[in-house]
Amino acid sequence: MQPLLMELAKIYEQVYSLAETPNSLQASVKHALEIIEEALNRYGTNGLALSFNGGKDCTVLLYLYSAALYKFSQKSGEKIPKIQSVYITNLNPFAEVDAFVEESIHRYRLDLIKVESPMKQALATYLENRPSVKGILVGNRRNDPYSERLSEFAPTDPGWPNFMRIHPILDWHYNQIWEFLQKLKVPYCSLYNIGYTSLGSTVNTRANPDLRNPNNPNGFDPAWKLTDESKERNGRTVEKYTIKTILSNSTTSATITNDINNEG
């Protein structure tokens, strides 16, 4: 068995074991896998992509998708393809985030396209490059901005690039994200070890002040020590331009923008 296939088989065993045996994550993992499996059945591997920006939520989603993709390919007899993915970059990205994204490209064999345009144009550009894509998996959770009314399968608004937004971990909580990452020893971006709980750009993101700890050498506790998920984004600021952009868009269009950016 090839090294990548062996790694995917291991991920499959880990993830589906969580879904099939009694544990605190069983119901959430099982439901997320059901959504991903439904998406694979609807669109196939060629019609499905993943939004990946190196954040904790989309890292969980990537791991879940890798497991489901292995199962789907074993059942269908198809060769396991590269994972189609899109990274809509920030203007001022963290070097640590970009490094983690590059590591993930090799670790999970991502067919990743980076796009730097504004959101609407970036999505159009991606779909021009991958015209077979009909659905994009997104790591939004319901406590993210503009996400409280999302559904697990949500088409884009008229006037936006046409695809289905798919949210398998929509009802996961912050502590479940970290329980999953730690229980399965999933690699994640190093910024979470030094107090960052939600990742944007270097301009609008800092370590979460609620994790400040003068006894820690770097001054902050790691992200998984945050117990109140309502404070997850306390290290993020919103620039006036972003607010105006959100207010000028329809509710769903604003949600599309936040879908892709709120996976940290």
Buried (B, 14 or more C-beta within 10 A) or exposed (E): EEEBBEBBBBBBEBBBBBBEEEEEBBEBBBBBBBBBBBBBEBBBBEBBBBBBBBBBBBBBBBBBBBBBBBBBBBEEEEEBBEBBBBBBBBEEBBEBBBEBBEEBBEBBBBBBBBBEEEBBEBBBBBBEEBEEBBBBBBBBBBBBBBBEEBEBBBEBBEEBBEBBBBBBBBBBBBBBBBBBBEEBEBEBBEBBBBBBBBBBBBEBBBBBEBBEEEEBEEEBBBBBBBEEBEBBBBBBEEEEEBEEBBEEBEEBBBBBBBBBBBBB
